[in-house]
């Protein structure tokens, strides 16, 4: 059956919705790809569904190619499973929770480490390892602020894969297989994804790598070095800092009045440079009041604090909590003479003398503070957020920070979930041991949106050939002309025989409307059939990526596209 534009459900719009900010959101709505049902939930119309299936096919081919076995887990999951891992509480409000008719608590799947671990208990011998399973399934996350169309939603399709190995060496092998497969997946989708060091966050485990695509709409920040190629998520990045030679400090800290002074900048105005101040931040870490110290001109990264402490839950302390335990409110807080609370300090403060900080008395600060002498540091940690212009810790060149979209994330989970759920095997010596797991995820709809973010112009989407809903549109200028229509159908059939996905634009509208629609929805190639060209024995071929018109003889069209299609994969 011929796929005719007159039969295609593609409700294009002249204007984007008023709340659309990201280019992918605007263009996917205008191009008739998606419609919002309610906040964070989108309907995929026929064009979007075709793109989605293309992306899924690429993922499946690469996962199957490295030995992945496809499965499907339940979407509705019992609370007890998540309680056993401790993530029923730590997931917080991101998890959709409900009760069945019997009052039992259940949740919609956020991720699937727990469920795959349960299935992993079916593996009992080292002879059954390694294993690699994956699913392509719907996930649900109750995002506080869904935005940017498909980039941040509450319901989406994810490929999540899990590896099971006997030891860390096996995990390293599985991790590399996934890393390489991800590289190929993004290359095939024409996404310039950069692998970067990343935080494992709530997932746990040791190492993790994110695949980041630079884009203005990105909500993540990635630190990059053009000199050596170092790249890391802002939550993981480190940099080199030049040492500061402090002046000699007095024998003990000296208290001075600072009425109305509440900020680092205000204290700097009276002579205490920000780099010579200690910024004291108070957090509740797993229920315990905790002090975190960074240099006054630095920003503390909360994820670094959570990762370094292994915290399940972390939040900033409330004013009443700091007043009760420290005797002061934010703006006058410090760590001098504090002995009953954990105190974590950033490496940039090590060895610093003659520093200024809050006195734990409202409207008073201390000068002449020596961290080694005056503060009982529980542990020195990397807490500082890297800033633009810092020096690369690898090569010394200047670091930059760019907006990126997380397109994939791979984790070394280790034995965390295996130990919790009893995923044990007998090794070659008959000894029981926990298997070592890895987790690997790609968001399908996010990948679709990311492609649009990086492949568009002022006319619309510019799909790469491998994921386009149709690869070619055959545009008939005069569809009422029988000869024109027949030539169009013949070209359609010849391309279809080659395996080319073709759309026949048989609409009785002005050519300009047809051209604009084809450009908006982003079909990679347009073949235009008009009376003048037919008289000359040629058709117009226009690649969407260049807009250049190429005259191709009618009888050469099949061979031309055979080369294009064969070279696209």
Secondary structure by P-SEA (a helix, b strand, c coil): ccccccccccccccccccccccaaaaaaaaaccccccccccccccaaaaaaaaaaaaaaaaaaaaabbbbbbbbccccaaaaaaaccccccccccccccccccbbbbcccccaaaaaaaaccccccccccbbbbbbbbbbbbccccccccccccbbbbbbbbbbcccaaaaaaaaaaaaaaaaaaaaaaccbbbbbbbbbccccccbbbbbbbbcccccbbbbbbcccbbbbcccbbbbbbcbbbbcccccbbbbbbbcccccaaaaaaaccccccbbbbbbbbcccbbbbbbccccccccaaaaaaaacccccccccaaaaaaccccccccccccccccbbbbbccccccccbbbbbcccccbbbcccccccccccccccccccccccccccccccbbbbbbbbbccccccccccccccccccccccccbbbbbbbbbbbbbaaaaaaaaaaacccccccccccccccccccccccccccaaaaaaaaaaaaaaaaaccccccccccccaaaaaaaaaaacccbbbbbcaaaaaacbbbbbcccccbbbbbcccaaaaaaaaaaaacc
